[in-house]
Amino acid sequence: MLAIQRAPASSSGGGGGGGGFAGRRSSTSSSTPTALNRQILRSWADTRQGGGGVVGGGGSAGYLRGRQQRLSSASGAGGSKPLLSVIRSALGWGERPTAPDSKTAAGGGAVGKEGQLAEPEAPAPGVNRFASAVSPDLLTESTDSATATAVEDVEEADMRHAEEVISSIDAEHRLIELAPEPTSAEMRLREQKLAHIAGLTVPGMTANFKDHWDARMLGKGMRANHLMLCYFTVINPGSLAICKWQGKMIAIRSGEAMNRALDRDQVAVHLLPIRQWTLGLSGPTVESELKRRPNFLAEIVPDPVDIDSPFMSHEQINLLCQAGLVMTGEVVRIVSSFNNKCFVGSLSMHRSGRAALFKPRDRRVPLMLVPVHPLFMGLEVKRQLQKNVDMGLAGEAYTVAVKMVDWPSHLLRPVAEVLPLNTDVATIEGATQAILVETGIEERPFPPAALEDVAKTFYITKQDRKDREDFTDRCVVSIDPATARDLDDALHVKSHGNGCYEVGVHIADVSHFVPSESALDREARRRSTSVYLVQRVIPMLPEALSNGYCSLHPGEEKLAFSVIFQIGLKGDVQSYRFAKSIIKSCCRLSYEEAEQMLNSDEFLPSEVSSPFSGRQVRTTLRQLHQLAKKFRKERLSKAALGFSVANKLQFTCPDGVNGVPQLMKEEDAEWSHQLVEEWMLKANVAAAETLVKEAPDVALLRRHPPPRDPRGLAETLVSLARVVVESAEDGAENSGNGSKAARSILQAAAGSPGNNNLAASSTEIMLKLNDFLAEQSDDPQFRSFAATLAIMQMSLAEYICTGYHPDRDSWRHFALKFPVYTHFTSPIRRYADLLVHRQLVGALSLSSPTTQQQQQQQQQQQRADQVEAQAMWCNRWRISAKRASERSSQLFYAAFLRATGPSEGFAFAKSVGRLGMEVMIPQLLFTTRLDYQRLQSQCPGLVVRRRQKACNLVFPPAGSCPHRLTLKLNFRSEVPVYLEASEDNLLQINLRIRRPECPKCAANQQDSQETAGSAPHSLSVVADSDESELEEISDTDEESGSA
């Protein structure tokens, strides 16, 4: 591991000043080329920018090409150290005298008028900025001019790819900087574990993985255009994973090719020769296809292609992939990992007795080895394993949580250690602890130092009243979930009497209570977000702040950060401004109460603070609602996303956390949700626009990239539309109502075979998708299914710093259709919002720093590298918090099913294959696979008849029904199932096939009516079909025993 130390401020850096990085290699540095690579780039960047370090104060914030001018914050000149010299020094080869290049001596930019940074002098041509691009055979001292030129010259195109790798590697380091640093005792313990693993051998678990490439080999691969940087998605551990690169798929087809990468890792993939590529993900290889059709490649690519080489141009890659070829590759470097490497699963003794075998619940994670050694498992775990062995139950497993320690190249499986859990994982609380371990979320009390930063009492001072605008005379209302206690937003509207309005969006002024870089701030940054579990919240801020001083409780004067909008006659925003303010909310409403007030003249709130009345609250609400509807209509007309997907199940625990959960009834509060959503969007956009204008190089934005593969989204939409149209043509009940938009989609997509015209325009896709979903209101289950499929095709939204993303088009939010967007409205529960508040305060000079420490903290917030690091940190924990919330809901639903028994329901078929089908329950955000063999074991006598991308399930007579039933299944079909809890896994929900209702028996009943258990209109069931009909719709043999 490379030890990184902050160097003292330089006195002769030509104004570059500030801390640089001083690196020294430890005994394990050879195994961490990532750290070495960072040191090389950082050290060289320091010398080129007048001595300022990337993380040290005052120097340049970055080294990346094209970004140096924007991120420079120093002045003067300093000597430039040649890149070759820096590389030799970092590798420990000693220093060689080299004359500096006088043309590149100038480093930092000069300070211009009004504090603006002048452009720094451009580096001289021929200077290599990327150490990894240097070939190993050139890292020797030479006076040969040709060799020197080869070392110094790297083409711009190569540089762009190389910098992308280094930028990502560096991002990993910036995340580590925000994490708590390990103590010396923890470092010694890890070294002991690694030493034990190095000598570990387990029979049947030996392997010979290739060593990961070092930084220099990465550079060569980037120049040769056969190395791709992408995210790793595991389909089946040890046999198949996929990576997406610029919308194209790269298949990793063996455990050796995966080379120890885990799901969600960022990896560098080396392309294999074209002969090993495949036609489709599961089709034949190019080599075998050439034997059948010798000229098929020539029909795709006009120029000759060497099938024994992965070297080719981007144009050739595009042509081959457009023709349906799938690239294959192997992982050669794990660039960074957002996986905390903690997992929950079962542990059983390996037959060798040297280690236990850990089987994770997550099927994407490989099996792991846990050595039978005190370093890796506690005494109690060892006793339980030995007890099972003594009882002849060596293979018996029990649930534990582990953390992966290392995966050396000589072992087939990674090595893990058992983590201690405070409770039994067989209880809800124990299972909750396991969820937190898996997601990396630490539930712990706030440290005393952080709590000391929380004021013992709070009152508004005379200075506060002098510096802030007073809105206590406005009718301010908050709308939140009924159970919420952290109220961080409120609204008011004031009519100017001429059709124009003033609207205030008031957000809790958290930055007033959380000083930057205080112990409280560091703890909030470490947590990054509040985590909402079913039974409790793990807050980002102490309760005294989140539910007390900051929360905008009614009837109390509170400090707020407000956006004041002036709305014109046409309902458009004419202007807005930000202000620190004092407000006094007069009423707190739940979404359900607000919905009643919007829809009924009879309902009024029960509690309203004087001097306002319930009628004034209702008037305020309806005026805000009318304006919000105009905003929403305008957004949707620009192809903004008009729907959302979320887990709709909510639970209460009246008998305590380990009692029987109660399922809460879902309330219809669509209008009130849209009211709040539209005004929060307006405030967030206003914050983003202000930051981009006032602080364009350090603005923290939230962007949503367009789909990496618009063709995939378009094909999904076309498939859904085709189902609706076919149902309408078949005369299915209610299906005709939603066929107009579906036919429009098919017409827009019509083109030459294999060419979907709809895929050419993401905007057109979104417009069609919104219209399509709007017409499915009569079938909410299918609407939810279609929306979920569409969302799954889209990219994830993420926080970014504008200084690290110079292309302004990359700042756009695809789903909301905003050029710039950020998060401003939830600083109590999101650290990103708190950062945005601080940036706005600094950019707009809404408060003046009074001490040197505050000035330094404000300067720190204007460092692009720090903002980018915090953005990535927030991205990481936002995903973890979301996953923990979803799994908590799944845990309580499983407990609910365990207490109440199996529940009847319907799943949608996402795909129907040869061995089984993948189904989804949209309202649970739950997807699983149903194997035909398992279905037949669950339902004796069930016959499976397969056809291409479809199948028919033939159920035998049952109970009082004498008929055989044939259920026809294809994409989008609804599958009748029982949902039941797993007996040995608290988190697992199992699906079991359910015999559909017989249409003949139902028709014969005198009191035939539609019930909750009856088949929906899209269920295709035939009673007592004759064999000839079955044969016509099935072109494969009957399956009775195995699939």
Buried (B, 14 or more C-beta within 10 A) or exposed (E): BBEBEBBEBBEEBBBBBBBBBBBEBEEEBEBBBBBBBBBBBBBBBBBBBBBBBBBBBBBBBBBBBEBBBBBBBBBBBBBBBBBBBBBBBBBEEEEEEBEEBEBBBBBBBBBEEEEEBBEBBEBEEBBBBBBBBBEEEBBEEEEEEEBBEBBBEBEEEBBEBBBBBBBBBBBBBBBBBBEEEEEEEEBEEBBEBBEBBEEBEBEEBEBEBBEBBBBBBBBBBBBBBBBBBBBBBBBEBBEBBBBBBEBBBBBBBEBBBBBBBBBBBBBBBBBBBBBBBBBEEEBEBBBEBBEEEEEBBEEBBEEEBEBEBBEBEEEBBBBBBEBEBBBBBBBBBBBBBBBBBBBBBBBBBBEBEBBBBBBBBEEBBBBBBBBBBEBBBBEEBBEBBBEBBEEEEBEBBBBBBBBBBBBBEBBBBBBBBBBEBEBEBEBBBBBBBBBBBBBBBEBEEBEEEBBEBBEEEBEEEEEBEEEBBEBEEBBBBBBBEEEBBBBBBBBBBBEEEEEBBBBBBBBBBBBBBBBBBBBBBBBBBBBBBBBBBBBEBBBBBBBBBBBBBBBBBBEEBBBBBBBBBBBEEEBEBEEBEBBBBBBBBBBBBBBEBBBBBBEEEEBBBEEBBEEBBBEBBBBBBBBBBBBBBBBBEBBBEEBBBBBEBEBEBBBEBEEEBBEEBBBEEEBEBEBBBBBBBBBBBBBBBBBBBBBBEBBEBBBBBBBBBBBBBBBBBBBBBBBBBBBBBBBBEEEBEBBBBBBBBBBBBBEBBEEEEEEBBBBBBBEBBBBBBBBBBBBBEBBEBBBBBBBBBBBBBBBEBBBBBBBBBBEEEEBBBBBBBBEBBBBBBBBBBBBBBBBBBBBBBBBBEBBEBEEEEBEBBBBBBBBBBBBBBBBBBBBBBBBBBBBBBBBBBBBBBBBBBBEEEBBEBBBBBBEBBEEBBBBBBBBBBBBBBBEBBBBBEBBEEBBBBBBEEBBBBBBBBBEEBEBBBBBBBBBBBBBBBBBBBEEEBBBBBBBBBBBBBBBBBBEEEEEEEEEEEBBBBBBBBBBEBEEEEBEEBBEEEEBEEEB
